[in-house]
């Protein structure tokens, strides 16, 4: 799957590039081996708690079909902003959305949790006033996208396990975040009831389902990566306690947390440059899969390889000394951890002409024209392709494993236990899959190698933008229906 390396390189440079390429190669057999292990880890996570692949039950027991209607609030806390939305589900696969973003200060991130949730409640109240408050006897139902690790115990309940992303608000860990928000809403007399807690990947699946009428998998390939899919309730054997709404269902959406696949490194193609990244990351030996495929890391892997080439001694016997890259020079920016962003790789893929790559290296990385040969620009573009193609191929393994787990096919392309008579909708979101040239094509090539062309062609990939808004509203809808039927 690797691109063709620069052809006019001297033999010693070709030999080094060949040795790099071998470490990134993923044969069809290797892709199938990785996928088979993925399925094993899926099944282990469904049976037991505390597995690396968490396989978290979400208590969402249905996928929308696009006919749903109603007005719901949705909120999204996940970083520097707190977003509040009003989502009107119009039926016929259509919706309208109004939103406002509010800044979350460092004081709120690190102070008492009650201050943070009071602030969130005030923001919701302010937004509702701007829209025109609902009638006094009406209480808007609200879904919350909460992008922190929680142990979900019901559709509208989840205990915070730990803060991430620079948050450390005291008094929240171990408590139900839905109840914390509701307490603040009640205190501030905001006419809203938080009825659903949703992960952004689940939101992607629900949003795609609403737009198209069905969806088997929601996947994020962006700064990070994760997937959520529809599982048979009978397969989730670790789930012991079921509420009334769940007991009536036969399906449940599972949040896989697949970024942690193969932390033990049994099958993933880890190279010395991946190890260099992992060793100085904030979570060494964790999120092994995510570190090979997500946008946060690809530029750093490419930079590590390019620095390795810069640092190699000159070609033996060359006179004057010939280096492998950039005449043996680097720059302050290029020497900086995460200094070479994945977005720059995307730009290089979009235009890999020597002139365009040279201009980017000079303007963005601080190299001089003298330091960059045409061969150097070819090598840079080729390394970026190697890293990105591996990412897309491994992403294909995750999609293939989900197809197998759902019973649609077997690894190798044989028929599964379920008949497939129409397209299988895969809802995606994230900067890699949306903006990186050729990413979906390379993912599909991998999928074809693992499950065969017939199954690959049945998978329909579509963007599900704004899953954290529309998805949270759809979860609020499900929770409201459950309430009415209980």
C-alpha positions as CSV (number, residue, x, y, z in Angstrom):
1,X,0.0,0.0,0.0
2,X,3.0,2.2,0.2
3,X,3.7,4.9,-2.4
4,X,6.5,4.5,-4.9
5,X,9.7,5.9,-3.4
6,X,11.8,8.6,-5.2
7,X,13.4,6.8,-8.2
8,X,16.4,9.1,-8.9
9,X,18.0,8.7,-5.4
10,X,21.5,7.4,-5.1
11,X,21.5,3.7,-4.1
12,X,22.5,4.3,-0.4
13,X,19.5,6.6,0.0
14,X,17.3,4.1,-1.8
15,X,18.5,1.4,0.6
16,X,17.6,3.5,3.7
17,X,14.2,4.4,2.3
18,X,13.5,0.7,1.5
19,X,14.3,-0.2,5.1
20,X,11.8,2.5,6.3
21,X,9.2,1.3,3.9
22,X,9.4,-2.3,5.0
23,X,8.5,-1.2,8.6
24,X,5.3,0.5,7.3
25,X,4.2,-2.2,4.9
26,X,0.9,-3.9,5.7
27,X,0.3,-7.0,3.6
28,X,-3.2,-8.2,3.2
29,X,-2.5,-11.1,5.6
30,X,-1.2,-8.6,8.2
31,X,-4.3,-6.5,7.9
32,X,-6.5,-9.7,8.3
33,X,-4.4,-10.7,11.4
34,X,-4.9,-7.2,13.0
35,X,-8.6,-7.3,12.2
36,X,-9.1,-10.8,13.7
37,X,-7.3,-9.6,16.9
38,X,-9.6,-6.5,16.9
39,X,-12.7,-8.8,16.9
40,X,-11.2,-10.8,19.8
41,X,-10.7,-7.7,21.8
42,X,-14.2,-6.5,21.0
43,X,-15.7,-9.7,22.3
44,X,-13.5,-9.7,25.4
45,X,-14.6,-6.1,26.2
46,X,-18.3,-7.1,25.9
47,X,-17.8,-9.9,28.3
48,X,-15.6,-8.4,31.0
49,X,-15.2,-5.0,32.7
50,X,-11.7,-3.3,33.0
51,X,-10.5,-4.5,29.6
52,X,-8.2,-2.1,27.5
53,X,-11.0,-1.9,24.9
54,X,-13.6,-0.6,27.3
55,X,-16.7,-1.4,25.1
56,X,-18.8,0.9,27.2
57,X,-22.6,0.3,27.1
58,X,-24.3,3.6,26.3
59,X,-28.0,2.6,27.1
60,X,-29.0,4.0,23.7
61,X,-31.1,1.2,22.4
62,X,-32.1,2.5,18.9
63,X,-30.9,4.4,15.9
64,X,-33.1,7.2,14.5
65,X,-34.7,6.8,11.1
66,X,-35.1,10.5,10.2
67,X,-38.8,10.7,11.0
68,X,-38.3,12.0,14.5
69,X,-39.6,15.5,15.4
70,X,-39.3,17.8,18.4
71,X,-37.3,20.6,19.9
72,X,-34.5,19.8,22.3
73,X,-31.5,21.5,23.9
74,X,-28.0,20.1,23.5
75,X,-24.9,21.1,25.3
76,X,-21.3,20.1,24.7
77,X,-18.4,20.4,27.2
78,X,-15.1,19.1,25.9
79,X,-12.4,21.8,25.9
80,X,-12.0,25.6,26.0
81,X,-15.6,26.3,25.0
82,X,-19.0,25.3,26.3
83,X,-21.5,25.1,23.5
84,X,-25.3,25.4,23.9
85,X,-27.6,24.5,21.0
86,X,-31.3,24.4,20.3
87,X,-32.0,21.6,17.8
88,X,-35.3,21.4,16.0
89,X,-35.8,17.9,14.5
90,X,-38.1,18.5,11.6
91,X,-38.7,15.0,10.3
92,X,-37.9,13.9,6.8
93,X,-34.2,13.7,7.7
94,X,-34.0,17.4,8.3
95,X,-33.1,19.6,11.3
96,X,-32.3,23.2,12.1
97,X,-29.8,24.3,14.7
98,X,-29.1,27.5,16.6
99,X,-26.0,27.6,18.9
100,X,-23.8,29.8,21.0
101,X,-20.4,29.2,22.4
102,X,-19.3,30.3,25.9
103,X,-15.6,30.5,27.0
104,X,-14.5,28.2,29.8
105,X,-11.8,30.0,31.8
106,X,-8.8,28.3,33.6
107,X,-10.4,29.3,36.9
108,X,-13.5,27.3,36.1
109,X,-11.5,24.3,34.8
110,X,-9.5,24.1,38.0
111,X,-11.8,25.5,40.7
112,X,-14.7,23.9,42.5
113,X,-16.9,21.7,40.2
114,X,-20.0,23.4,41.5
115,X,-18.8,26.7,40.0
116,X,-18.2,25.1,36.7
117,X,-21.7,23.5,36.6
118,X,-23.4,26.7,37.9
119,X,-21.7,28.6,35.0
120,X,-22.9,26.0,32.5
121,X,-26.5,26.3,33.9
122,X,-26.2,30.1,33.6
123,X,-25.1,29.9,30.0
124,X,-28.0,27.6,29.2
125,X,-30.4,30.0,30.9
126,X,-28.9,33.0,29.0
127,X,-29.2,31.2,25.7
128,X,-32.8,30.2,26.3
129,X,-33.7,33.9,27.2
130,X,-32.2,35.0,23.9
131,X,-34.4,32.5,22.0
132,X,-37.4,33.4,24.0
133,X,-38.1,31.3,27.1
134,X,-40.5,28.4,26.8
135,X,-43.9,28.8,28.4
136,X,-43.9,28.6,32.2
137,X,-45.3,25.1,32.4
138,X,-42.9,23.8,29.8
139,X,-39.5,22.3,30.6
140,X,-37.1,21.7,27.6
141,X,-35.3,18.3,27.6
142,X,-31.6,18.5,27.2
143,X,-28.9,16.1,26.1
144,X,-25.3,16.6,27.2
145,X,-22.2,15.6,25.1
146,X,-19.5,15.1,27.8
147,X,-16.1,14.3,26.3
148,X,-14.5,13.0,29.5
149,X,-14.2,9.4,30.8
150,X,-17.4,8.4,32.5
151,X,-18.9,5.1,33.7
152,X,-22.4,5.3,32.3
153,X,-25.1,3.5,34.3
154,X,-28.2,4.7,32.4
155,X,-29.0,6.9,29.4
156,X,-29.3,9.8,31.8
157,X,-26.6,9.0,34.4
158,X,-22.8,8.7,34.4
159,X,-20.1,8.9,37.0
160,X,-17.0,10.9,36.2
161,X,-13.9,8.7,36.3
162,X,-11.3,11.3,35.7
163,X,-10.8,14.7,34.2
164,X,-8.6,15.2,31.1
165,X,-7.8,18.1,28.7
166,X,-6.6,20.4,31.4
167,X,-9.7,20.1,33.6
168,X,-9.3,19.4,37.3
169,X,-12.4,20.9,38.9
170,X,-12.7,19.6,42.4
171,X,-15.7,17.7,43.7
172,X,-16.8,16.1,40.5
173,X,-14.8,12.8,40.2
174,X,-16.9,9.9,41.4
175,X,-20.2,11.9,41.0
176,X,-23.0,11.7,38.4
177,X,-22.3,14.6,36.0
178,X,-26.0,14.7,34.9
179,X,-27.1,15.2,38.5
180,X,-24.4,17.9,39.0
181,X,-25.7,19.8,36.0
182,X,-29.4,19.3,37.0
183,X,-28.7,20.6,40.5
184,X,-27.2,23.8,39.0
185,X,-30.1,24.1,36.6
186,X,-32.6,23.9,39.5
187,X,-30.6,26.3,41.6
188,X,-30.5,28.9,38.7
189,X,-34.2,28.2,38.0
190,X,-33.5,27.3,34.4
191,X,-36.5,25.4,32.8
192,X,-34.4,22.5,31.4
193,X,-34.1,18.9,32.4
194,X,-30.9,17.0,31.5
195,X,-32.1,13.6,30.4
196,X,-29.3,12.1,28.4
197,X,-25.5,11.8,28.5
198,X,-23.8,11.1,25.2
199,X,-20.3,10.5,23.8
200,X,-19.4,12.4,20.6
201,X,-18.9,9.1,18.7
202,X,-22.3,7.9,19.6
203,X,-23.6,11.3,18.5
204,X,-22.0,10.8,15.1
205,X,-23.8,7.5,14.7
206,X,-27.2,8.9,15.7
207,X,-26.8,11.9,13.5
208,X,-25.9,9.8,10.4
209,X,-28.9,7.6,11.2
210,X,-31.2,10.6,11.3
211,X,-29.9,11.9,8.0
212,X,-30.1,8.6,6.1
213,X,-32.5,6.3,7.9
214,X,-29.9,3.9,9.3
215,X,-26.3,3.6,10.5
216,X,-24.3,0.6,11.8
217,X,-21.1,2.5,12.9
218,X,-20.2,6.0,13.9
219,X,-16.5,6.7,13.6
220,X,-14.2,9.7,14.3
221,X,-11.0,10.0,12.4
222,X,-9.6,13.4,13.4
223,X,-7.4,14.7,16.1
224,X,-8.3,11.5,18.0
225,X,-10.2,8.3,16.9
226,X,-13.0,6.2,18.3
227,X,-16.0,4.2,17.1
228,X,-19.5,3.4,18.3
229,X,-21.7,0.7,16.8
230,X,-25.0,-1.1,17.2
231,X,-24.6,-4.4,19.1
232,X,-27.0,-7.2,20.0
233,X,-28.0,-6.8,23.6
234,X,-27.6,-10.5,24.2
235,X,-23.8,-10.2,23.3
236,X,-23.1,-7.6,26.1
237,X,-22.8,-10.3,28.8
238,X,-21.0,-8.0,31.3
239,X,-24.2,-5.9,31.5
240,X,-26.0,-7.3,34.6
241,X,-28.4,-4.5,35.6
242,X,-30.9,-3.3,33.0
243,X,-33.5,-0.6,33.5
244,X,-37.1,-1.0,32.3
245,X,-36.5,0.7,28.9
246,X,-33.3,-1.4,28.2
247,X,-35.0,-4.7,29.1
248,X,-37.5,-4.2,26.3
249,X,-34.7,-3.6,23.7
250,X,-32.7,-6.1,21.7
251,X,-29.9,-3.7,20.6
252,X,-27.6,-1.2,22.3
253,X,-25.0,1.2,21.0
254,X,-21.5,0.4,22.3
255,X,-18.8,3.1,22.7
256,X,-15.7,1.0,21.8
257,X,-12.9,3.3,22.9
258,X,-10.9,1.6,20.2
259,X,-8.0,4.1,20.5
260,X,-6.8,1.7,23.2
261,X,-6.7,-1.3,20.9
262,X,-3.6,-3.5,21.3
263,X,-1.9,-1.5,24.1
264,X,-0.1,-4.8,24.7
265,X,1.4,-4.5,21.2
266,X,0.6,-8.0,20.0
267,X,-0.2,-7.2,16.4
268,X,0.2,-3.5,15.6
269,X,3.1,-2.5,13.4
270,X,5.1,-0.3,15.9
271,X,8.3,1.2,14.5
272,X,11.2,2.9,16.3
273,X,9.6,6.3,15.3
274,X,6.3,5.3,17.0
275,X,8.3,4.3,20.1
276,X,10.0,7.7,20.1
277,X,6.7,9.5,20.0
278,X,5.1,7.2,22.7
279,X,8.0,7.4,25.1
280,X,7.7,11.2,25.6
281,X,3.9,11.3,25.3
282,X,1.7,12.2,28.3
283,X,0.4,8.6,28.3
284,X,3.2,6.2,27.4
285,X,2.1,2.6,26.4
286,X,-1.6,3.7,26.3
287,X,-3.8,4.5,23.3
288,X,-1.5,2.5,21.0
289,X,-4.0,2.4,18.1
290,X,-4.8,6.1,18.3
291,X,-1.1,7.0,18.2
292,X,-0.7,5.2,14.9
293,X,-3.7,6.7,13.1
294,X,-5.0,10.0,14.5
295,X,-4.3,13.5,13.3
296,X,-2.8,14.5,16.6
297,X,0.2,12.2,16.0
298,X,0.8,11.6,12.3
299,X,2.8,14.8,11.8
300,X,5.0,13.9,14.7
301,X,5.7,10.4,13.4
302,X,6.7,11.9,10.0
303,X,8.9,14.5,11.7
304,X,10.6,11.7,13.7
305,X,11.5,9.8,10.5
306,X,12.7,13.0,8.8
307,X,14.9,13.9,11.8
308,X,16.4,10.4,11.7
309,X,17.3,10.9,8.0
310,X,18.8,14.3,8.8
311,X,20.9,12.8,11.6
312,X,22.4,9.9,9.5
313,X,26.1,10.3,8.8
314,X,27.0,11.3,5.2
315,X,26.9,8.6,2.6
316,X,30.2,6.6,3.0
317,X,32.9,7.6,0.4
318,X,30.9,10.6,-0.9
319,X,33.1,13.7,-1.7
320,X,32.0,16.3,-1.0
321,X,29.9,14.6,1.8
322,X,26.4,13.8,0.7
323,X,23.7,13.7,3.4
324,X,20.4,11.8,3.3
325,X,18.2,14.9,3.8
326,X,18.4,18.7,3.9
327,X,22.3,18.6,3.7
328,X,22.2,17.4,7.3
329,X,20.5,20.5,8.5
330,X,17.4,21.0,10.7
331,X,15.7,24.1,12.2
332,X,14.5,25.2,15.6
333,X,10.9,24.7,14.5
334,X,11.5,21.3,13.0
335,X,13.4,20.2,16.1
336,X,10.4,21.1,18.3
337,X,8.1,18.2,19.4
338,X,4.9,18.3,17.4
339,X,6.5,21.1,15.3
340,X,5.4,19.5,12.0
341,X,1.7,19.4,12.0
342,X,-0.5,16.8,10.3
343,X,-2.2,19.7,8.5
344,X,1.1,20.4,6.7
345,X,1.1,16.7,5.6
346,X,-2.3,17.3,4.1
347,X,-1.1,20.3,2.2
348,X,1.9,18.4,0.9
349,X,-0.4,15.6,-0.3
350,X,-2.6,18.2,-2.0
351,X,0.4,19.6,-3.9
352,X,3.6,17.6,-3.8
353,X,5.4,19.4,-6.6
354,X,9.0,20.3,-5.6
355,X,8.1,24.1,-5.7
356,X,5.1,23.7,-3.4
357,X,6.9,21.4,-0.9
358,X,10.0,23.7,-0.9
359,X,7.9,26.8,-0.3
360,X,6.1,25.1,2.6
361,X,9.4,23.9,4.2
362,X,10.9,27.4,3.9
363,X,7.8,29.4,5.1
364,X,6.5,27.0,7.8
365,X,9.6,25.2,9.0
366,X,12.3,27.8,8.6
367,X,14.6,25.9,6.2
368,X,16.6,27.8,3.5
369,X,16.4,27.2,-0.2
370,X,20.0,26.1,-0.2
371,X,19.2,23.3,2.2
372,X,16.4,21.7,0.1
373,X,17.0,19.7,-3.0
374,X,14.3,18.5,-5.4
375,X,15.1,15.0,-4.1
376,X,14.5,16.2,-0.5
377,X,11.0,17.4,-1.5
378,X,10.3,14.0,-3.0
379,X,11.5,12.2,0.2
380,X,9.4,14.4,2.4
381,X,6.2,13.8,0.3
382,X,6.9,10.1,0.2
383,X,7.4,9.8,4.0
384,X,4.1,11.7,4.6
385,X,2.4,9.3,2.3
386,X,3.8,6.3,4.1
387,X,2.6,7.5,7.5
388,X,-0.9,8.6,6.2
389,X,-1.4,5.4,4.2
390,X,-0.7,3.3,7.3
391,X,-3.2,5.4,9.3
392,X,-5.9,4.8,6.7
393,X,-5.2,1.1,6.3
394,X,-5.4,0.6,10.1
395,X,-8.6,2.6,10.2
396,X,-9.9,0.1,7.7
397,X,-9.1,-2.7,10.2
398,X,-11.4,-1.0,12.8
399,X,-14.3,-0.7,10.3
400,X,-13.7,-4.3,9.1
401,X,-13.7,-5.7,12.6
402,X,-17.0,-3.9,13.3
403,X,-18.6,-5.5,10.1
404,X,-17.4,-8.9,11.4
405,X,-18.6,-8.3,14.9
406,X,-22.0,-7.2,13.6
407,X,-22.3,-10.5,11.7
408,X,-22.3,-9.0,8.2
409,X,-19.2,-10.9,7.0
410,X,-16.1,-12.8,8.1
411,X,-12.4,-11.8,7.9
412,X,-11.4,-12.8,4.4
413,X,-14.7,-12.0,2.9
414,X,-17.0,-14.9,3.6
415,X,-20.6,-14.4,4.5
416,X,-21.6,-13.6,8.1
417,X,-24.6,-14.7,10.1
418,X,-26.7,-11.8,8.9
419,X,-27.9,-11.2,5.4
420,X,-27.1,-7.8,4.0
421,X,-29.6,-6.6,1.4
422,X,-28.9,-2.9,1.3
423,X,-26.2,-0.4,1.8
424,X,-24.5,-0.3,5.3
425,X,-24.2,3.4,6.5
426,X,-21.0,4.4,8.1
427,X,-21.2,7.8,9.7
428,X,-17.8,9.6,10.0
429,X,-16.5,12.9,11.4
430,X,-13.1,14.4,11.9
431,X,-10.5,16.4,10.1
432,X,-8.5,13.4,8.7
433,X,-11.5,11.7,6.9
434,X,-12.9,15.1,5.9
435,X,-9.9,16.9,4.7
436,X,-6.9,14.6,4.1
437,X,-6.7,13.9,0.4
438,X,-7.1,10.2,-0.4
439,X,-7.8,9.1,3.2
440,X,-11.1,7.4,2.5
441,X,-9.8,5.8,-0.7
442,X,-6.9,4.2,1.2
443,X,-9.3,3.1,4.0
444,X,-11.5,1.5,1.4
445,X,-8.5,-0.3,-0.2
446,X,-7.7,-1.8,3.2
447,X,-11.3,-2.7,3.8
448,X,-11.4,-4.5,0.4
449,X,-8.3,-6.5,1.3
450,X,-9.9,-7.7,4.5
451,X,-13.5,-8.3,3.7
452,X,-13.6,-8.5,-0.1
453,X,-14.8,-6.1,-2.8
454,X,-18.5,-7.1,-2.5
455,X,-18.8,-6.2,1.2
456,X,-16.6,-3.1,0.8
457,X,-18.9,-1.7,-1.9
458,X,-21.9,-2.2,0.4
459,X,-20.4,0.2,3.0
460,X,-21.5,3.8,2.3
461,X,-19.3,6.4,4.0
462,X,-20.9,9.7,4.8
463,X,-20.1,12.7,6.9
464,X,-22.1,13.2,10.1
465,X,-21.3,16.8,11.0
466,X,-22.2,18.2,14.3
467,X,-22.8,14.9,16.1
468,X,-22.2,16.5,19.5
469,X,-25.2,18.8,18.9
470,X,-27.7,16.8,16.9
471,X,-26.6,13.5,18.5
472,X,-27.2,14.9,22.0
473,X,-30.6,16.2,21.0
474,X,-31.5,12.7,19.5
475,X,-30.4,11.1,22.8
476,X,-32.7,13.5,24.6
477,X,-35.5,12.4,22.3
478,X,-34.9,8.7,23.1
479,X,-34.8,9.5,26.8
480,X,-38.1,11.4,26.6
481,X,-39.7,8.5,24.8
482,X,-38.4,6.0,27.4
483,X,-39.8,8.3,30.1
484,X,-43.3,8.4,28.5
485,X,-43.4,4.6,28.1
486,X,-42.2,3.7,31.6
